[in-house]
Amino acid sequence: QTMFDQHRITPDQFNQAVAARLFVVGSAPTPKGPATLIYPPEQQQTQYPYFIDYVSKYLIAKYGHDRVYRGGLRIQTSLDPNLQSNAEASVANSLRGTKSPREMALVAVEPQTGFVKALVGGRDFGASQVNLALGACPPPPKPEQNGSDVPSVPADQPICVPGGGGGRQPGSSFKPFTLAKAFEEGITPERVYSAPTAYTYPHCVATAGSSCTVHNVEGEGGGAMSLRSATVHSVNTVFAQLIGNVGVKPTAELAHRLGITRVNPDGTDAVTGRAFQSSITLGSPDVAPVDMAAAFSVFAARGLQNPATPIVKIEDSSGNVIEDNTKREPKRVMAEVIADNVTNVLQGVISGGTGTAANINRPAAGKTGTTDNFGNAWFVGYTPTLSTAVWMGNSDGEVSDPLPSGSYGGTTPARTWAAFMSDALKDVPATDFNQPAPLKPVADELDRQARGGIDPGYRRYPDQTGTGGKFEQGFPPPRIAAPVTTEAPTTTTTIEPFPVESTTTTRPRGVFG
């Protein structure tokens, strides 16, 4: 029809083509007699189809369809052929012996630049063009009022790139966002929580398909443990309490700030509009592997963000530069002390926690994730120079044929991550992370602000100890003598304690480990 409309064929040729049989090239031997041949998309015949698909969808999301396909653009991508081949081999090896719908995705991002160096969205692009490294996106912003289809996308903001699927729940690999928010609120890694094997949200009313009780899936429970230990061993019941301290919306805001495009800063799902509940800390949002790799790269870059991109440079047909990402400046989205302390905790996941299978004999940090009924398994981790996310699950999103029992994020995904990273970094000198500054000054400053600029009480009573923070009052506030004046007698003023936020939570959507 298009060829006829553009006067490329005659009316007779058009009628003959309409009347002819349709035949997809490559699906069977070529038939005899007249037939209309349909060729598969050219992308299926490229060397790196998933990455090229990502580039195409990224450009359309940023510049619009017309400019991408009719603008004569010259595009330099961030693809590293060696890392891409390694990523494809790592995924293929991990999927050997399995069949569809069992799938895996892998994305690697360079923290210092935001360049996506490798991306694999499944086992076979020729069989399915759904790119599982990407996710679902809300409707794009309205185009600029210039008569074009170019969306309005802020230059320094992460871009949501639709892959044809809906994204996948990250399970416990989402916990570092709650952890980071807790650190921003002055809660330290050594804060002690009770760690029961099961925890019921207070004031929660269970309904069909939901539960008010959280169980530990990847980790152990019982007794009490520090927030550091609860993260290393992925103890759900501690994080169920932590989200009550820091809040759902603040956690969502931090995840969005770091590049999780599916999560709105107001605590709602960017696609469905549904408000997230306390289970957000256990990974209830549907997210994209590319977003997870990009978000964790902020930790690796010590709080600096270059939004993930497959583009190094773009020129138009006249040689004018449209986009040059070699010169962009990173944006600080998190304080160094917060990012460094998150990294320090996540190093323990690999050295002695749920992610020991990801040990690559060089400094690295990461987090495992597993959802209910083994529907999804993740490992997201990073070194100072590379951040990589690995997801494994079923392409149809069903749990009727779940991953084998025991397929935690610390098993196949962690081993896949280790295989890829070991090869990707074999010629890169090992570098260590910066030692984190103590979070105590952060907690002290929050206390000082809460007390109207007066130093926290424990500075006046050196024998008192505590982890500090917005939600912790280790002892009563001091009584401070007012200065003596000629107008009034000497008095004493009592500083009221900073009010502790309510830990009332709303009904969680589900339970994830």
C-alpha positions, 0 to 999 in steps of 0.5 A, a space after each residue: 500500500 505504501 509503495 502504491 501511495 508513493 507511486 512506486 508501483 502501478 495499479 496493476 502491480 498493486 492489485 497483483 501483489 494484493 492477490 498474491 500469496 504471502 510468504 515469510 522468507 526463511 520460514 519454509 522452502 520458497 513456494 512455486 508460483 506468484 507470491 508476495 515475499 515478506 522479509 524479516 526485520 533487518 535487525 535480526 540479521 545484525 551482529 548485535 541485534 539486542 544492542 541495535 534494537 536498544 539504540 533504535 528505541 532509545 533514539 526514537 524515545 529521545 528524538 522521535 521516529 521521523 528524525 531518526 529514520 529520515 534525518 540522515 543521522 550519523 551515530 557513534 555508539 558506546 558498544 564495546 564489541 568484546 564486552 558484547 560478545 562476552 555478554 552474549 556468550 555468558 548468557 548463552 552458557 547460562 541458558 544451555 540445557 534450558 528452553 523458552 520461555 526461560 530467559 536471561 538479560 544482561 546489561 553493563 554500564 560504565 559508571 564514569 560516563 553512563 555508556 552502556 557497553 554491552 546489552 543482551 535482552 534474551 536468548 534469541 532475537 530472531 525468535 522474539 523481538 521483545 528486549 528483556 533488558 528494557 522494560 515498560 514505559 509511560 506514554 512519552 511526553 507531548 512533543 514540542 510545539 514545533 510540528 515535529 514528533 520530538 518528545 520533550 525529554 530533559 537532557 540530564 534525566 534518565 530516559 525510559 526505553 520501552 522494550 516490548 515487555 513489562 519489566 520484572 520485579 527485582 526482589 531484594 536487589 531493590 533493598 539498597 535503595 531503602 538502605 541508601 535512604 536510611 543512611 540519608 536519614 541518619 540511620 547507620 549500618 550498625 543500627 540494631 533491629 529484631 530479625 524474626 523469621 516472619 514479620 507482620 506489618 502493623 495496622 495491615 488488613 490482608 485481602 485476597 491475593 495479598 499478605 500482611 506477613 513478610 518471610 525471609 526468603 534468601 536470608 536467615 532470621 531470629 534474634 537481633 542483627 545490625 542493618 549491615 548484617 541484615 543487608 548482607 544476608 538479605 533479611 526481609 523482616 528487618 527491611 520490612 521494619 526499615 521501610 516503616 522508618 524511612 517511608 515508601 515515598 522517600 524510598 521511591 524518590 531515591 530510586 527514581 533519582 538514581 535512574 529507576 524510571 518505572 518508579 515515580 518520585 511520589 511513590 506511584 508506578 509510572 505506567 499503571 499509576 498504582 501507589 506502591 506500598 511497604 513491599 516496595 523495599 522488597 522489590 515489588 515494582 517492575 523494573 528494567 535491567 538497564 535501569 538497575 545497572 545504571 542505578 547501581 552505577 551511581 553507587 560506584 561513581 560515589 553519588 555522581 550520575 551520568 544517565 545511561 546511554 548507548 550514544 557517544 555522538 550524533 551528527 546530522 547529514 551536514 556534519 552538525 553535532 546533535 549530541 556529544 556525550 563525551 563532554 557531558 558533566 555528571 550530576 551529583 544525585 547522592 552525597 559521597 558519604 552515602 554512596 560509599 557506605 552503601 558500597 561498603 555494606 554491599 561488598 559484604 554480600 559478595 565476601 560473605 553473604 548471599 552473593 558469594 558466587 559472584 566473587 571475582 577476586 577483586 573489590 566488588 559490591 552487589 546485591 542478590 534478588 529473588 521473587 516469590 515462587 522463584 519467578 525472577 532471580 537477579 544479581 546486580 553488582 559493580 566494581 569501580 569501573 563497571 556496573 552490571 545487572 543480570 536477570 533470569 526468569 520467564 519471558 511470559 512473566 508466568 510463575 506456572 513454570 517457575 525457576 527450579 526451587 533454590 534458584 536464588 539470585 545468588 546462584 545462576 545470576 551471580 555466577 553469570 555476573 562473575 563469568 562476564 565481569 571476570 572476562 570483561 575486566 581481565 585486562 583492567 587493573 584492579 582498583 579498590 573502592 574509597 573507604 567510607 567516611 563514618 555516617 555518625 557526622 550525618 546523624 549528628 547534623 540531623 540531630 543538630 538541625 532537629 534541635 534548632 541548631 543545638 549540638 546533640 546531647 551525646 556530645 555533652 555526655 561522652 559516656 553515652 553511645 548510640 547509632 544516632 540518626 533521625 529516628 533514634 533518641 538514645 537518652 533524654 535531651 540535655 537541660 541547658 542553662 540560659 544565660 544570666 541577664 539583668 532583666 530576668 532571673 536565671 532559668 533553665 530551658 528543656 529541649 524537647 526530643 525530636 518526634 519519631 515518625 510513625 511506623 504505621 504502614 499500609 498493606 503490602 502488595 506482596 512478599 518478595 525476598 
